[in-house]
Amino acid sequence: MYIGEKPFLMNTEAPLADPAYRSGYIAIVGRPNVGKSTLLNRLVGQKISITSKKSQTTRHRIHGIFTDAYSQFVFVDTPGFQTRHTSRLNSGMNRLVTQTLWDVDVVILVIEAMRFDDRDKSVVKLLPKNKPVILALNKIDRLPDKSQLLPFLEKMSKEFDFAAMVPVSAENGGRLPELIAAIRPHLPQNPPLFQEDEVTDRDERFIAAELVREKLFRLLGEEIPYSTSVIIDQFVMEGELRRIHASIVVGKSSQKAIVIGKDGEKLKLIATQARKDMEESFGGKVYLKVWVKVKSGWAEDARLLKTFGYE
C-alpha cells in the first residue's frame, strides 16, 4: 500500500566504501510541532504517522521502515517532549520519549531552521551521550536567505556534540538522501530486522484509529483534540470490504456536542475524511461508522489509558 508523494530515490546499485549490511533503530525526537511525523512519512515514502499543525499530535511510538540494497532503517517516531499539558497521559508520553532514547542505536534531533528555544533545550538535556545523535535542521524550504544556515549550525555545534548536522526539508524531501547517508555508518552490522516490503510494525486497526484521530486535530478547535481519543470497536473483513466501527472518546458532554456539531455535520465530516484516507491507505473499500462517547477523566485513568494503548 502507498500514500502520498513517492519516497526520495537513492542509487542502491552504487558500491559503498563499507559494503557490510547494516540495520538498526533510529529515534526521531524533538519538541512538539517541528515536523517529526512528516519527516518519518517522507523517509519511508508512506503515511505511517498522522500529522496536523497542532502540537502533540503523535501519542504513540511508531516504527517506520526504509530498506535499500545495503541497509534497513527502522525509524521510531515519538511524541513531542513538552511541558504544556500535565495529565497522566502526557506524563506517560514524556516517559516514552525518554525510554526510546535508550532503546535505539541512533538518535535524530529535529529542530526548526533558525529556531532554538527553551523547549528544544529541554530535549537536548535528554539526549544520550553514549550514542550518535544527528541534528536534522528542518523546514529549510521556508528560509528566504540560506546563508543564515552556516552561522546557525555553528551555534548548534556548541549546544551538543552532534555526530552530524544535516539541513533538510521534510515537506518536500530536500536533502533526505544526505540524512540517510549520515545515519548509515552508525547502524550496527545486522541482517534486516523486518521483511524488505514492510513499512511499519503497526496493523491496520491501529492506523484506522489514528486516521480518525488525525481528523479531530485538523477539524476541531485548539483544545478539544487534546481531550479526545479513538478506539476501534470492530474491524471486520468482508471480502475486499473493511467494516470498521470506531468510538471517539471525550471527557465531557459539552465536548461531545462540539465533536458531533450542528445536525451531526462535524462528525459526518470527520468520518468521511477518515474513511477516504483509510481507503487510500488500505487499498480497498471501507465502511466506517463513528460514535462519540463520554468517559469523564479518561486522560487520568490508568485503566482507560491502558485500554487506549497509552500505558
C-alpha positions as a Markdown table, in Angstrom:
| # | Residue | x | y | z |
|---|---|---|---|---|
| 1 | Met | 0.0 | 0.0 | 0.0 |
| 2 | Tyr | 1.2 | 3.5 | -0.6 |
| 3 | Ile | 0.1 | 7.1 | 0.3 |
| 4 | Gly | 1.2 | 10.5 | -0.7 |
| 5 | Glu | 4.4 | 11.5 | -2.5 |
| 6 | Lys | 6.9 | 9.0 | -3.7 |
| 7 | Pro | 9.8 | 8.4 | -1.5 |
| 8 | Phe | 13.1 | 10.0 | -2.4 |
| 9 | Leu | 15.2 | 7.9 | -4.7 |
| 10 | Met | 18.7 | 6.7 | -3.8 |
| 11 | Asn | 21.2 | 4.9 | -6.0 |
| 12 | Thr | 21.1 | 1.5 | -4.4 |
| 13 | Glu | 23.4 | 0.0 | -7.0 |
| 14 | Ala | 26.5 | 2.2 | -6.4 |
| 15 | Pro | 29.1 | 0.4 | -4.3 |
| 16 | Leu | 29.7 | 1.7 | -0.8 |
| 17 | Ala | 33.1 | 2.1 | 0.9 |
| 18 | Asp | 31.6 | -0.2 | 3.6 |
| 19 | Pro | 29.5 | -2.9 | 1.9 |
| 20 | Ala | 28.5 | -4.7 | 5.1 |
| 21 | Tyr | 24.8 | -4.8 | 5.6 |
| 22 | Arg | 23.6 | -2.6 | 8.4 |
| 23 | Ser | 20.2 | -2.3 | 10.2 |
| 24 | Gly | 19.1 | -0.6 | 13.4 |
| 25 | Tyr | 16.7 | 1.6 | 15.2 |
| 26 | Ile | 16.7 | 5.4 | 14.9 |
| 27 | Ala | 14.7 | 7.6 | 17.2 |
| 28 | Ile | 13.2 | 10.8 | 15.8 |
| 29 | Val | 12.8 | 13.2 | 18.7 |
| 30 | Gly | 12.2 | 16.9 | 19.3 |
| 31 | Arg | 9.8 | 19.4 | 20.8 |
| 32 | Pro | 6.2 | 19.4 | 19.5 |
| 33 | Asn | 5.4 | 20.6 | 16.0 |
| 34 | Val | 8.9 | 20.6 | 14.5 |
| 35 | Gly | 7.9 | 18.1 | 11.8 |
| 36 | Lys | 8.9 | 14.7 | 13.2 |
| 37 | Ser | 6.0 | 12.8 | 11.8 |
| 38 | Thr | 6.2 | 14.5 | 8.4 |
| 39 | Leu | 9.9 | 13.5 | 8.3 |
| 40 | Leu | 9.1 | 9.9 | 9.2 |
| 41 | Asn | 6.4 | 9.7 | 6.5 |
| 42 | Arg | 8.7 | 11.2 | 3.9 |
| 43 | Leu | 11.6 | 8.9 | 4.8 |
| 44 | Val | 9.5 | 5.7 | 4.4 |
| 45 | Gly | 7.5 | 7.1 | 1.4 |
| 46 | Gln | 4.1 | 6.4 | 3.0 |
| 47 | Lys | 1.8 | 7.9 | 5.6 |
| 48 | Ile | 2.6 | 6.0 | 8.7 |
| 49 | Ser | 2.3 | 8.7 | 11.4 |
| 50 | Ile | -0.6 | 11.2 | 11.4 |
| 51 | Thr | 0.2 | 14.9 | 11.2 |
| 52 | Ser | -1.5 | 18.3 | 11.9 |
| 53 | Lys | -0.5 | 21.9 | 12.5 |
| 54 | Lys | -1.3 | 21.4 | 16.2 |
| 55 | Ser | 1.4 | 20.2 | 18.5 |
| 56 | Gln | 1.5 | 16.9 | 20.3 |
| 57 | Thr | -0.5 | 15.1 | 17.5 |
| 58 | Thr | 1.6 | 11.9 | 17.9 |
| 59 | Arg | 0.9 | 10.0 | 21.1 |
| 60 | His | 2.4 | 6.5 | 20.4 |
| 61 | Arg | 5.8 | 5.2 | 19.5 |
| 62 | Ile | 5.5 | 4.3 | 15.8 |
| 63 | His | 8.0 | 2.4 | 13.6 |
| 64 | Gly | 8.5 | 3.3 | 10.0 |
| 65 | Ile | 10.9 | 1.2 | 7.9 |
| 66 | Phe | 13.0 | 2.1 | 5.0 |
| 67 | Thr | 15.1 | -0.6 | 3.2 |
| 68 | Asp | 17.6 | -0.2 | 0.5 |
| 69 | Ala | 20.2 | -2.6 | -1.0 |
| 70 | Tyr | 22.7 | -2.1 | 1.8 |
| 71 | Ser | 20.7 | -1.1 | 4.9 |
| 72 | Gln | 17.5 | -1.2 | 6.8 |
| 73 | Phe | 16.5 | 1.9 | 8.8 |
| 74 | Val | 13.8 | 1.4 | 11.4 |
| 75 | Phe | 12.7 | 4.9 | 12.4 |
| 76 | Val | 10.9 | 5.4 | 15.7 |
| 77 | Asp | 8.6 | 8.4 | 15.7 |
| 78 | Thr | 7.9 | 9.7 | 19.2 |
| 79 | Pro | 5.5 | 12.2 | 20.8 |
| 80 | Gly | 6.9 | 15.7 | 21.1 |
| 81 | Phe | 8.5 | 16.2 | 24.5 |
| 82 | Gln | 6.6 | 19.0 | 26.2 |
| 83 | Thr | 5.6 | 20.7 | 29.5 |
| 84 | Arg | 2.4 | 22.4 | 28.5 |
| 85 | His | -0.1 | 19.6 | 29.3 |
| 86 | Thr | 0.5 | 17.8 | 32.7 |
| 87 | Ser | -2.1 | 15.0 | 32.6 |
| 88 | Arg | -1.2 | 11.4 | 33.3 |
| 89 | Leu | -1.4 | 10.8 | 29.6 |
| 90 | Asn | 1.2 | 13.5 | 28.8 |
| 91 | Ser | 3.5 | 12.4 | 31.6 |
| 92 | Gly | 3.4 | 8.9 | 30.1 |
| 93 | Met | 4.2 | 10.2 | 26.6 |
| 94 | Asn | 7.2 | 12.1 | 28.0 |
| 95 | Arg | 8.4 | 8.9 | 29.7 |
| 96 | Leu | 8.0 | 7.1 | 26.3 |
| 97 | Val | 10.4 | 9.7 | 24.7 |
| 98 | Thr | 13.0 | 9.2 | 27.4 |
| 99 | Gln | 12.8 | 5.4 | 27.2 |
| 100 | Thr | 13.1 | 5.4 | 23.4 |
| 101 | Leu | 16.3 | 7.3 | 23.6 |
| 102 | Trp | 18.0 | 4.4 | 25.4 |
| 103 | Asp | 16.4 | 1.7 | 23.2 |
| 104 | Val | 17.8 | 2.8 | 19.8 |
| 105 | Asp | 21.1 | 2.8 | 18.0 |
| 106 | Val | 21.0 | 6.3 | 16.6 |
| 107 | Val | 19.0 | 9.5 | 17.6 |
| 108 | Ile | 17.8 | 12.2 | 15.2 |
| 109 | Leu | 17.1 | 15.5 | 16.9 |
| 110 | Val | 14.7 | 17.6 | 14.8 |
| 111 | Ile | 14.6 | 21.3 | 15.2 |
| 112 | Glu | 13.2 | 24.1 | 13.0 |
| 113 | Ala | 15.7 | 26.1 | 11.0 |
| 114 | Met | 16.8 | 29.3 | 12.8 |
| 115 | Arg | 14.7 | 28.4 | 15.9 |
| 116 | Phe | 16.2 | 27.0 | 19.1 |
| 117 | Asp | 14.4 | 27.9 | 22.3 |
| 118 | Asp | 14.0 | 26.6 | 25.8 |
| 119 | Arg | 11.7 | 23.8 | 24.6 |
| 120 | Asp | 14.4 | 22.5 | 22.3 |
| 121 | Lys | 16.9 | 22.8 | 25.1 |
| 122 | Ser | 14.7 | 20.6 | 27.3 |
| 123 | Val | 15.1 | 17.8 | 24.7 |
| 124 | Val | 18.8 | 18.4 | 24.3 |
| 125 | Lys | 19.2 | 17.7 | 28.0 |
| 126 | Leu | 17.7 | 14.2 | 27.5 |
| 127 | Leu | 20.0 | 13.2 | 24.7 |
| 128 | Pro | 22.3 | 10.3 | 25.4 |
| 129 | Lys | 26.0 | 11.0 | 25.5 |
| 130 | Asn | 27.0 | 7.4 | 24.5 |
| 131 | Lys | 25.0 | 7.2 | 21.2 |
| 132 | Pro | 25.4 | 9.1 | 17.9 |
| 133 | Val | 23.0 | 12.0 | 17.7 |
| 134 | Ile | 22.3 | 13.6 | 14.3 |
| 135 | Leu | 20.8 | 17.1 | 14.1 |
| 136 | Ala | 18.1 | 17.4 | 11.4 |
| 137 | Leu | 17.6 | 21.1 | 10.8 |
| 138 | Asn | 14.1 | 21.1 | 9.3 |
| 139 | Lys | 12.0 | 23.5 | 7.2 |
| 140 | Ile | 14.9 | 24.9 | 5.3 |
| 141 | Asp | 12.5 | 25.4 | 2.4 |
| 142 | Arg | 10.9 | 28.3 | 4.3 |
| 143 | Leu | 14.2 | 30.2 | 4.7 |
| 144 | Pro | 14.4 | 33.2 | 2.3 |
| 145 | Asp | 18.1 | 33.5 | 3.0 |
| 146 | Lys | 20.0 | 30.2 | 3.1 |
| 147 | Ser | 23.3 | 32.0 | 4.0 |
| 148 | Gln | 21.9 | 32.1 | 7.6 |
| 149 | Leu | 22.3 | 28.4 | 7.9 |
| 150 | Leu | 26.1 | 28.2 | 8.4 |
| 151 | Pro | 26.3 | 30.5 | 11.5 |
| 152 | Phe | 23.2 | 28.8 | 13.0 |
| 153 | Leu | 24.8 | 25.4 | 12.5 |
| 154 | Glu | 28.0 | 26.7 | 14.2 |
| 155 | Lys | 25.9 | 27.9 | 17.1 |
| 156 | Met | 24.2 | 24.4 | 17.4 |
| 157 | Ser | 27.5 | 22.7 | 17.4 |
| 158 | Lys | 28.2 | 24.3 | 20.7 |
| 159 | Glu | 24.9 | 23.0 | 22.2 |
| 160 | Phe | 25.8 | 19.3 | 21.8 |
| 161 | Asp | 28.4 | 17.1 | 20.3 |
| 162 | Phe | 26.4 | 16.0 | 17.2 |
| 163 | Ala | 27.7 | 13.2 | 15.0 |
| 164 | Ala | 26.4 | 15.1 | 12.0 |
| 165 | Met | 24.2 | 18.1 | 11.2 |
| 166 | Val | 22.0 | 18.0 | 8.1 |
| 167 | Pro | 19.7 | 20.8 | 6.9 |
| 168 | Val | 16.5 | 19.1 | 5.5 |
| 169 | Ser | 13.0 | 19.8 | 4.3 |
| 170 | Ala | 10.6 | 17.1 | 5.4 |
| 171 | Glu | 7.8 | 18.8 | 3.5 |
| 172 | Asn | 9.4 | 18.4 | 0.0 |
| 173 | Gly | 12.1 | 15.7 | 0.7 |
| 174 | Gly | 15.0 | 18.1 | 0.3 |
| 175 | Arg | 18.4 | 16.6 | 1.4 |
| 176 | Leu | 16.9 | 13.4 | 2.8 |
| 177 | Pro | 19.4 | 11.3 | 1.0 |
| 178 | Glu | 22.1 | 13.2 | 2.8 |
| 179 | Leu | 20.4 | 12.4 | 6.1 |
| 180 | Ile | 20.2 | 8.7 | 5.3 |
| 181 | Ala | 23.9 | 8.7 | 4.3 |
| 182 | Ala | 24.8 | 10.4 | 7.6 |
| 183 | Ile | 22.8 | 7.7 | 9.6 |
| 184 | Arg | 24.1 | 4.6 | 7.9 |
| 185 | Pro | 27.7 | 4.4 | 9.2 |
| 186 | His | 26.3 | 4.5 | 12.8 |
| 187 | Leu | 24.0 | 1.5 | 12.4 |
| 188 | Pro | 25.3 | -1.9 | 13.7 |
| 189 | Gln | 26.2 | -4.6 | 11.2 |
| 190 | Asn | 23.0 | -6.7 | 11.3 |
| 191 | Pro | 20.8 | -8.6 | 8.9 |
| 192 | Pro | 17.4 | -6.9 | 8.2 |
| 193 | Leu | 15.1 | -6.7 | 11.2 |
| 194 | Phe | 11.9 | -6.7 | 9.1 |
| 195 | Gln | 10.8 | -8.0 | 5.7 |
| 196 | Glu | 12.0 | -5.9 | 2.8 |
| 197 | Asp | 8.5 | -4.8 | 1.8 |
| 198 | Glu | 7.4 | -3.8 | 5.3 |
| 199 | Val | 7.0 | -0.1 | 6.1 |
| 200 | Thr | 5.6 | -0.2 | 9.6 |
| 201 | Asp | 5.1 | -2.6 | 12.5 |
| 202 | Arg | 1.6 | -1.3 | 13.2 |
| 203 | Asp | -1.5 | -3.1 | 11.9 |
| 204 | Glu | -4.5 | -1.6 | 10.0 |
| 205 | Arg | -6.6 | -1.5 | 13.2 |
| 206 | Phe | -4.1 | 0.9 | 14.8 |
| 207 | Ile | -3.8 | 3.0 | 11.6 |
| 208 | Ala | -7.6 | 3.3 | 11.3 |
| 209 | Ala | -7.8 | 4.7 | 14.8 |
| 210 | Glu | -5.0 | 7.2 | 14.1 |
| 211 | Leu | -6.6 | 8.4 | 10.9 |
| 212 | Val | -9.8 | 9.2 | 12.8 |
| 213 | Arg | -7.8 | 11.0 | 15.5 |
| 214 | Glu | -5.9 | 13.0 | 12.8 |
| 215 | Lys | -9.2 | 14.4 | 11.6 |
| 216 | Leu | -10.0 | 15.5 | 15.2 |
| 217 | Phe | -6.8 | 17.5 | 15.3 |
| 218 | Arg | -7.4 | 19.0 | 11.8 |
| 219 | Leu | -11.1 | 19.8 | 12.0 |
| 220 | Leu | -11.7 | 20.8 | 15.6 |
| 221 | Gly | -10.6 | 23.9 | 17.7 |
| 222 | Glu | -7.4 | 24.3 | 19.6 |
| 223 | Glu | -8.1 | 22.5 | 22.8 |
| 224 | Ile | -10.8 | 19.8 | 22.0 |
| 225 | Pro | -8.5 | 17.3 | 20.2 |
| 226 | Tyr | -6.3 | 17.0 | 23.3 |
| 227 | Ser | -9.3 | 15.9 | 25.3 |
| 228 | Thr | -10.2 | 13.1 | 22.8 |
| 229 | Ser | -9.0 | 9.6 | 22.0 |
| 230 | Val | -10.2 | 7.0 | 19.5 |
| 231 | Ile | -10.8 | 3.2 | 19.9 |
| 232 | Ile | -11.7 | 0.7 | 17.3 |
| 233 | Asp | -14.7 | -1.3 | 18.4 |
| 234 | Gln | -14.9 | -3.5 | 15.4 |
| 235 | Phe | -12.6 | -4.3 | 12.4 |
| 236 | Val | -14.0 | -7.0 | 10.2 |
| 237 | Met | -13.0 | -8.1 | 6.6 |
| 238 | Glu | -16.0 | -8.9 | 4.4 |
| 239 | Gly | -14.3 | -10.0 | 1.2 |
| 240 | Glu | -12.5 | -6.8 | 0.0 |
| 241 | Leu | -14.6 | -4.6 | 2.3 |
| 242 | Arg | -13.3 | -3.4 | 5.7 |
| 243 | Arg | -16.2 | -2.8 | 8.1 |
| 244 | Ile | -14.9 | -0.6 | 10.8 |
| 245 | His | -16.7 | 0.8 | 13.9 |
| 246 | Ala | -14.9 | 3.5 | 15.9 |
| 247 | Ser | -15.6 | 5.4 | 19.0 |
| 248 | Ile | -14.3 | 8.9 | 19.7 |
| 249 | Val | -13.9 | 9.3 | 23.5 |
| 250 | Val | -14.2 | 12.7 | 25.1 |
| 251 | Gly | -14.1 | 13.8 | 28.8 |
| 252 | Lys | -17.3 | 16.0 | 28.9 |
| 253 | Ser | -20.8 | 16.1 | 27.5 |
| 254 | Ser | -20.1 | 19.6 | 26.2 |
| 255 | Gln | -17.1 | 18.2 | 24.2 |
| 256 | Lys | -19.3 | 15.5 | 22.7 |
| 257 | Ala | -21.7 | 18.2 | 21.4 |
| 258 | Ile | -18.8 | 20.0 | 19.7 |
| 259 | Val | -17.4 | 16.9 | 18.1 |
| 260 | Ile | -20.9 | 16.0 | 16.7 |
| 261 | Gly | -21.6 | 19.5 | 15.6 |
| 262 | Lys | -24.9 | 21.1 | 14.4 |
| 263 | Asp | -27.1 | 18.4 | 13.0 |
| 264 | Gly | -24.2 | 16.0 | 13.1 |
| 265 | Glu | -22.3 | 17.7 | 10.4 |
| 266 | Lys | -18.9 | 17.9 | 12.1 |
| 267 | Leu | -18.9 | 14.2 | 13.0 |
| 268 | Lys | -20.0 | 13.3 | 9.4 |
| 269 | Leu | -17.1 | 15.4 | 8.0 |
| 270 | Ile | -14.6 | 13.7 | 10.4 |
| 271 | Ala | -15.9 | 10.2 | 9.4 |
| 272 | Thr | -15.9 | 11.0 | 5.7 |
| 273 | Gln | -12.4 | 12.3 | 5.5 |
| 274 | Ala | -11.1 | 9.5 | 7.7 |
| 275 | Arg | -12.8 | 6.9 | 5.5 |
| 276 | Lys | -11.3 | 8.3 | 2.4 |
| 277 | Asp | -7.8 | 8.2 | 3.9 |
| 278 | Met | -8.4 | 4.6 | 5.0 |
| 279 | Glu | -9.4 | 3.5 | 1.6 |
| 280 | Glu | -6.3 | 5.1 | 0.1 |
| 281 | Ser | -4.1 | 3.6 | 2.8 |
| 282 | Phe | -5.6 | 0.1 | 2.8 |
| 283 | Gly | -6.2 | -0.1 | -1.0 |
| 284 | Gly | -9.8 | -1.1 | -0.7 |
| 285 | Lys | -13.3 | -0.1 | 0.2 |
| 286 | Val | -14.1 | 0.9 | 3.8 |
| 287 | Tyr | -17.4 | 1.1 | 5.6 |
| 288 | Leu | -16.8 | 3.4 | 8.6 |
| 289 | Lys | -19.3 | 4.1 | 11.4 |
| 290 | Val | -18.2 | 6.5 | 14.2 |
| 291 | Trp | -19.8 | 7.2 | 17.6 |
| 292 | Val | -18.9 | 9.7 | 20.3 |
| 293 | Lys | -18.7 | 8.5 | 23.9 |
| 294 | Val | -18.2 | 10.4 | 27.2 |
| 295 | Lys | -15.7 | 8.9 | 29.7 |
| 296 | Ser | -15.0 | 11.5 | 32.4 |
| 297 | Gly | -11.4 | 11.9 | 33.3 |
| 298 | Trp | -10.1 | 9.3 | 30.9 |
| 299 | Ala | -6.7 | 11.1 | 30.5 |
| 300 | Glu | -6.0 | 10.5 | 34.2 |
| 301 | Asp | -7.5 | 6.9 | 34.4 |
| 302 | Ala | -4.7 | 4.3 | 34.3 |
| 303 | Arg | -7.2 | 1.5 | 33.3 |
| 304 | Leu | -8.6 | 3.5 | 30.3 |
| 305 | Leu | -5.2 | 4.7 | 29.2 |
| 306 | Lys | -4.1 | 1.0 | 29.1 |
| 307 | Thr | -7.2 | 0.2 | 27.1 |
| 308 | Phe | -6.3 | 3.0 | 24.6 |
| 309 | Gly | -2.8 | 1.7 | 24.3 |
| 310 | Tyr | -1.1 | 4.6 | 26.1 |
| 311 | Glu | 0.3 | 2.6 | 29.1 |
